[in-house]
């Protein structure tokens, strides 16, 4: 997600005021001074399941980049160094999704695959954005009940009423304003972009290559707009719509359409006789899976079921949230079908996965909300949200009005300090986009809008498949080959191309 005309992020804070401004910060301690040229002290940090040779460091960045010598916070950064200086051509930055995703964790998880594909062509690096992972974090002080996915995302009541969503959104916005402090107010796409450029400086690179995923595509697009001369080979995978009027509000709303476009993949899988042996076949025909799911969700709306997680019942909305999570990857279809089977059996006790059953940490919830609320102003009319929810529930019943419902952003206390960046075709033609045709989180329509905005700067590779996150994650050799070839040689397709499902 992104954003920017500049007014003060915070008033210039004196050194004596720095401690007060950062009282809500958790995580690594903030540095007290910033060198004009940041330096990095690397240490080994390889994990048991991660790539060998992974290193980590801390990068100080200003809370307010307009005051570079003022109060600082710390970013966790990581790298895999090329072991062959003669083969190395530069540095590849992995930009995580989210907001709130950890780049250090993503490098740990995907570093082996990237190294296999790219060899020693790059030092591969990433960072935890401010507010995330091992970087300086902020807190809103929210109760656990307000930090579940089904409460952070505003699922309406079974009859479509949003009264409870409005009340929760008000108290969440109030809590973040009271407890978040200067760090929470600084959590924006624009500042993540500036932090990335400071990381570039600390690495001693004139230009970066990049591989951004999901929200990371928006961060990458904004960086390429603000610093085009500092970009080398730029890959954007699972792309966000860059509409500067809407930004995250548009991304959330588009998930209703994305779920509808992706659901037939699950329905075909769930009706396949091959699932019979695992006890996971849900219907004889794909067209029967959708009404089955909707009827079960409605039953749970009326009578929630106890689960193996003490105190966390399975409601209709929790089942709908489980569906949204599972649509990201075919690998999750098994667990969703198993949950649906448990709901179909009145004697079974449903088992919830941790992402559906448990609350986020307060710091995770804070960064997820803060970036999208700080980036752009959201409408505040409760009546308009009520009408939007009623319409969406009819058009997109799988998501039951959640994507267009009210959020804490509607009552956010701090106005955006910058206007969102408008993405254009100004700059070098060095961007390759990769996109599933049926993406539940960043639908194809949004990718086409980003492609149109970038003009001749970009080429689009479309995978004729469903899911979220494409490169080295779905086994599509055509798509993987296009990205790898570009990163190794700089060669892209002459025009937009399509890769068949494999």
C-alpha positions in Angstrom: 0.0 0.0 0.0 1.5 3.7 -0.3 1.6 7.5 0.0 2.7 11.5 0.1 2.8 16.9 -0.5 4.5 16.9 2.9 3.4 18.2 6.2 5.1 17.3 9.4 4.9 13.7 10.5 5.5 14.9 14.0 6.6 18.3 15.1 10.4 18.5 15.3 11.1 16.7 18.5 13.9 17.8 20.7 16.3 15.3 22.1 14.8 15.8 25.5 11.3 15.0 24.1 12.4 11.8 22.4 11.8 9.5 25.3 8.3 10.8 25.7 7.5 10.4 22.1 8.6 6.8 22.1 7.0 5.6 25.3 4.6 3.3 23.4 7.4 1.6 21.5 8.2 -2.1 22.0 10.9 -4.2 20.4 14.5 -3.1 19.8 15.6 0.0 21.6 15.7 3.2 19.5 19.1 4.5 18.7 20.1 7.9 20.2 22.0 9.2 17.2 22.1 8.6 13.5 25.2 8.7 11.3 24.8 10.7 8.1 25.9 7.6 6.3 24.3 4.6 8.0 26.5 1.6 8.6 25.5 -2.0 9.3 27.2 -4.5 11.6 26.3 -8.0 10.3 26.1 -11.1 12.5 25.2 -14.7 11.7 21.5 -15.5 12.2 20.9 -18.7 10.2 17.8 -20.6 11.4 17.4 -24.5 11.4 15.0 -24.5 8.4 16.5 -21.4 6.7 19.4 -20.9 4.3 22.9 -21.3 5.4 24.9 -18.1 5.8 22.0 -15.8 6.6 23.1 -12.7 8.4 21.2 -10.0 10.3 21.9 -6.4 11.4 20.1 -3.4 12.8 19.5 -0.2 10.7 18.7 3.1 12.5 16.2 5.3 10.6 14.5 8.6 11.7 11.0 8.5 13.1 10.5 11.5 10.9 12.7 11.6 7.7 12.3 15.4 7.6 14.4 15.4 10.8 17.2 12.9 10.0 19.2 13.7 13.1 16.1 13.5 15.4 14.6 10.5 17.3 15.5 7.2 15.7 13.9 3.8 15.5 15.6 0.5 14.5 14.9 -1.8 11.6 15.8 -5.5 11.6 17.6 -6.3 8.3 19.0 -9.5 6.8 21.0 -10.7 3.9 22.3 -13.7 2.0 25.7 -12.7 0.5 26.8 -13.9 -2.9 29.7 -16.3 -2.4 31.2 -15.6 -5.9 32.2 -11.9 -6.4 32.8 -12.5 -10.1 29.2 -13.7 -10.6 27.6 -11.0 -8.4 25.9 -8.2 -10.3 24.1 -6.4 -7.5 21.6 -6.6 -4.6 18.1 -8.0 -4.8 15.7 -6.6 -2.2 12.8 -8.9 -1.1 9.8 -6.6 -0.1 7.4 -8.4 2.2 3.6 -8.1 2.0 1.2 -7.1 4.7 1.2 -4.4 5.9 3.0 -6.0 8.8 4.9 -8.8 7.0 8.4 -9.6 8.1 11.0 -9.4 5.4 13.6 -11.2 7.6 11.2 -14.1 8.0 10.4 -14.2 4.3 14.1 -14.3 3.5 14.5 -17.2 5.9 11.6 -19.1 4.3 12.3 -18.4 0.7 16.1 -17.8 0.7 17.0 -21.4 -0.3 14.6 -21.3 -3.3 15.9 -17.9 -4.4 19.5 -18.9 -4.1 18.8 -22.1 -6.2 17.2 -20.0 -8.9 19.6 -17.1 -8.9 22.9 -18.6 -7.8 25.4 -16.0 -6.8 24.0 -13.3 -9.1 22.9 -11.2 -6.1 23.3 -10.4 -2.5 19.7 -11.1 -1.4 18.5 -8.8 1.3 15.3 -7.8 3.1 14.1 -5.8 6.1 11.3 -5.8 8.7 9.3 -2.6 8.0 9.0 -0.2 11.0 6.3 -1.6 13.3 6.8 -5.2 12.1 8.9 -8.3 13.1 12.2 -7.5 14.8 12.0 -3.7 14.1 10.8 -1.1 16.5 7.1 -1.7 17.2 4.1 0.2 18.5 1.1 -0.8 20.5 -2.6 0.2 20.6 -3.4 -1.5 23.8 -6.3 -3.5 22.4 -8.1 -6.3 24.3 -7.6 -9.8 22.9 -11.2 -10.0 21.7 -10.6 -7.1 19.3 -7.4 -8.7 17.8 -8.9 -11.7 16.2 -9.1 -11.7 12.4 -12.9 -11.8 12.6 -12.9 -8.7 14.6 -10.0 -6.8 13.1 -11.8 -7.4 9.8 -15.3 -6.0 10.2 -17.6 -9.0 9.6 -21.2 -7.9 10.0 -23.7 -9.5 12.3 -25.6 -12.5 10.8 -28.5 -10.2 9.7 -26.1 -7.7 8.2 -26.2 -5.2 11.1 -23.0 -3.2 11.6 -23.7 -1.6 15.0 -21.1 -3.7 16.8 -18.5 -3.0 14.0 -19.1 0.7 14.4 -18.6 0.5 18.2 -15.4 -1.6 17.9 -14.0 0.6 15.2 -14.5 3.7 17.4 -12.8 2.2 20.5 -10.0 0.8 18.4 -9.2 4.2 16.8 -9.4 5.8 20.2 -7.0 3.3 21.7 -4.5 3.7 18.9 -4.6 7.5 19.3 -4.1 7.2 23.0 -1.4 4.5 23.1 0.4 4.5 19.7 2.6 7.5 20.0 5.0 8.9 17.3 6.0 5.5 16.0 2.4 4.4 15.3 1.8 7.7 13.5 4.9 7.1 11.4 3.8 3.8 10.0 3.1 4.6 6.3 4.0 3.3 2.9 5.8 6.5 2.2 8.1 6.0 5.2 8.7 2.4 4.3 9.9 3.6 0.9 12.2 6.1 2.5 13.5 3.4 4.9 14.2 1.2 1.9 16.2 3.9 0.3 18.2 4.4 3.6 18.9 0.7 3.5 20.2 1.0 0.0 22.6 3.7 1.2 23.7 1.6 4.1 24.4 -1.3 1.6 26.5 1.1 -0.5 24.4 0.4 -3.7 23.6 3.0 -6.3 20.7 0.9 -7.5 18.6 -2.0 -6.2 16.8 -4.8 -7.9 13.6 -5.9 -6.1 11.1 -8.7 -5.7 7.9 -7.5 -4.0 4.9 -9.6 -3.1 1.3 -8.5 -2.4 1.4 -5.2 -0.5 5.1 -5.3 -1.3 4.1 -4.6 -5.0 2.6 -1.3 -3.9 5.6 -0.4 -1.9 7.8 -1.4 -4.9 5.7 0.6 -7.3 5.9 3.7 -5.1 9.7 3.3 -4.7 10.0 3.0 -8.5 7.9 6.2 -8.9 9.8 8.2 -6.3 13.3 6.9 -7.1 13.3 5.6 -10.7 17.0 6.1 -11.2 17.7 3.9 -8.2 15.9 0.8 -9.6 17.6 -2.0 -11.5 15.4 -5.1 -12.2 12.0 -4.8 -10.6 9.6 -7.8 -10.0 6.1 -7.2 -8.7 4.2 -10.4 -7.8 0.4 -10.5 -6.9 -0.3 -6.8 -7.5 -2.3 -4.2 -5.7 -4.4 -1.6 -7.5 -2.5 1.7 -7.3 -5.7 4.0 -7.2 -4.5 6.9 -5.1 -8.0 7.9 -4.0 -8.7 4.5 -2.4 -5.4 2.7 -1.7 -6.1 0.0 1.0 -9.9 0.8 1.1 -10.0 -0.3 -2.6 -7.8 -3.4 -1.9 -10.1 -4.5 0.9 -13.3 -4.0 -1.2 -11.8 -5.9 -4.1 -11.5 -9.1 -1.9 -15.2 -9.7 -2.4 -14.8 -10.1 -6.1 -11.5 -12.0 -5.6 -13.2 -14.6 -3.4 -16.0 -15.2 -5.9 -13.4 -15.6 -8.8 -11.3 -18.0 -6.8 -14.0 -20.1 -5.2 -14.6 -22.3 -8.3 -11.1 -23.7 -8.0 -11.9 -24.9 -4.5 -15.3 -26.2 -5.6 -13.8 -28.2 -8.4 -11.2 -29.7 -6.0 -13.8 -30.5 -3.4 -16.0 -32.4 -5.9 -13.2 -34.3 -7.4 -13.6 -38.1 -6.7 -9.9 -38.1 -5.9 -10.7 -36.5 -2.5 -13.0 -39.5 -1.6 -10.1 -41.6 -0.2 -9.1 -38.8 2.2 -12.7 -38.3 3.3 -12.6 -34.7 2.0 -15.0 -34.8 -0.9 -17.8 -32.4 -0.2 -20.2 -32.9 -3.2 -20.6 -34.9 -6.3 -20.6 -31.8 -8.5 -18.6 -28.5 -8.3 -21.8 -26.4 -8.5 -23.1 -28.0 -5.3 -20.1 -26.9 -3.1 -21.1 -23.2 -3.0 -24.7 -23.7 -1.7 -23.3 -26.2 0.8 -20.8 -23.7 2.1 -23.3 -20.9 2.3 -25.9 -23.1 4.1 -23.3 -24.2 6.7 -22.2 -20.7 7.4 -25.9 -19.7 7.9 -26.4 -22.6 10.3 -23.4 -21.4 12.3 -24.8 -17.9 12.3 -27.8 -19.2 14.1 -26.0 -21.8 16.3 -22.2 -21.5 16.7 -20.4 -24.7 17.5 -17.9 -25.3 20.3 -14.4 -26.1 19.0 -11.2 -27.6 20.4 -10.0 -24.1 21.2 -11.4 -23.3 24.6 -13.7 -20.2 24.5 -13.5 -19.7 20.7 -16.7 -21.0 19.0 -17.0 -21.6 15.3 -19.4 -18.9 14.0 -20.5 -18.4 10.5 -18.1 -15.5 10.2 -15.2 -17.6 11.5 -16.0 -20.2 8.8 -16.1 -17.4 6.2 -12.7 -16.2 7.4 -11.3 -19.7 7.2 -12.4 -19.8 3.6 -10.7 -16.5 2.8 -7.4 -17.8 4.3 -7.6 -21.1 2.5 -8.2 -19.5 -0.9 -4.7 -18.1 -0.9 -3.1 -21.5 -1.9 -4.3 -24.9 -3.1 -2.2 -26.4 -0.3 -4.8 -25.1 2.2 -7.8 -26.8 0.5 -7.4 -30.0 2.6 -7.7 -28.2 6.0 -10.7 -26.1 4.8 -12.5 -29.2 3.5 -11.7 -31.0 6.8 -13.3 -28.1 8.7 -16.4 -28.2 6.6 -16.7 -32.0 7.1 -16.5 -31.4 10.8 -19.3 -28.9 10.6 -21.4 -31.3 8.6 -21.0 -33.9 11.3 -23.1 -33.0 14.4 -21.0 -35.3 16.6 -17.7 -33.7 15.6 -15.8 -31.0 17.4 -14.4 -28.6 14.8 -10.7 -27.9 14.9 -9.6 -24.3 14.1 -6.2 -23.4 12.7 -4.3 -20.9 14.8 -4.8 -18.0 12.3 -8.5 -18.4 12.7 -8.7 -19.4 16.3 -6.3 -17.0 18.1 -5.8 -13.3 18.4 -2.8 -11.4 16.8 -0.4 -9.8 19.2 -1.2 -6.2 20.0 1.9 -5.0 18.0 0.8 -7.0 15.0 -2.7 -5.6 15.1 -1.3 -2.1 15.4 0.8 -2.2 12.3 -1.9 -3.9 10.2 -4.2 -1.0 11.0 -1.9 1.9 11.2 -0.4 1.7 7.7 -3.8 1.6 5.9 -5.3 4.2 8.2 -2.3 6.6 8.0 -1.9 6.4 4.2 -5.3 7.9 3.2 -8.4 9.3 4.7 -11.4 6.9 4.8 -15.1 8.0 4.7 -16.8 8.3 8.0 -20.5 8.1 7.1 -22.0 5.1 9.0 -25.1 5.2 6.7 -22.9 4.8 3.6 -21.2 1.8 5.0 -24.6 0.3 6.0 -25.8 0.6 2.4 -22.6 -0.7 0.9 -22.7 -3.8 3.2 -26.3 -4.5 2.3 -25.5 -4.4 -1.4 -22.3 -6.4 -1.1 -24.1 -9.2 0.9 -26.4 -9.7 -2.1 -23.7 -9.5 -4.8 -20.9 -11.4 -3.0 -22.4 -13.7 -0.4 -19.2 -15.5 0.3 -17.8 -12.4 2.0 -21.1 -11.3 3.5 -20.3 -7.5 3.3 -17.0 -7.6 5.2 -14.8 -6.1 2.5 -16.9 -2.8 2.3 -17.7 -2.5 6.0 -16.6 0.2 8.4 -13.1 0.0 10.0 -11.1 1.9 12.6 -9.8 4.0 9.7 -13.1 5.8 9.5 -12.6 7.2 13.0 -8.7 7.6 12.9 -7.6 10.5 14.9 -4.6 11.5 12.8 -5.0 12.9 9.3 -2.7 11.6 6.6 0.4 13.8 6.4 1.0 13.1 2.7 -1.1 12.4 -0.3 -0.9 8.9 -1.9 1.6 8.6 -4.7 0.2 8.5 -8.2 1.9 5.7 -10.2 2.8 6.7 -13.8 4.8 5.5 -16.7 7.6 7.9 -16.0 10.9 6.1 -15.6 13.0 3.2 -17.0 11.3 0.2 -18.6 12.5 -2.3 -16.1 9.5 -3.8 -14.3 8.1 -7.3 -14.7 4.7 -8.1 -13.2 3.5 -11.6 -12.3 -0.1 -12.3 -11.5 -2.6 -15.2 -11.0 -5.7 -14.8 -13.1 -7.8 -15.8 -10.0 -6.2 -14.1 -7.0 -8.5 -13.9 -3.9 -6.5 -11.1 -2.2 -5.2 -9.0 -5.1 -7.6 -9.6 -7.9 -6.6 -9.5 -11.6 -8.5 -6.3 -12.2 -6.2 -4.4 -9.8 -3.2 -5.8 -11.5 -4.5 -4.6 -14.8 -4.9 -1.1 -13.3 -1.3 -1.1 -12.1 -0.1 -2.4 -15.5 -2.0 0.4 -17.2 -0.6 3.0 -14.8 3.0 1.8 -15.4 2.6 1.9 -19.2 5.7 0.9 -21.1 7.7 0.6 -17.9 6.2 -2.8 -17.3 5.4 -6.2 -18.8 2.7 -8.5 -17.3 3.0 -12.3 -17.1 -0.4 -13.8 -16.3 -0.7 -17.3 -14.8 -3.9 -18.9 -15.8 -4.5 -20.3 -12.3 -5.7 -19.3 -8.9 -3.9 -18.3 -5.7 -1.9 -15.5 -4.1 1.9 -15.3 -4.5 3.2 -16.8 -7.7 7.0 -16.9 -8.1 8.6 -20.1 -6.9 5.4 -20.9 -5.0 2.9 -22.7 -7.3 5.1 -24.9 -9.6 4.3 -22.9 -12.7 7.5 -23.3 -14.7 6.5 -20.8 -17.3 6.0 -18.0 -14.8 9.0 -18.9 -12.7 11.2 -19.0 -15.9 10.0 -15.5 -16.9 11.0 -14.0 -13.6 14.3 -15.9 -13.2 15.3 -15.0 -16.8 14.6 -11.4 -16.2 16.6 -11.3 -12.9 19.5 -13.1 -14.4 19.7 -11.5 -17.8 17.5 -8.4 -17.8 15.4 -9.9 -20.6 11.6 -9.6 -20.4 8.9 -10.7 -22.8 8.5 -8.2 -25.6 4.8 -8.0 -24.7 2.4 -9.2 -22.0 2.1 -13.0 -22.0 0.1 -15.7 -20.5 1.2 -19.0 -18.8 -1.1 -22.0 -18.8 -2.0 -23.6 -15.5 0.4 -26.4 -14.7 
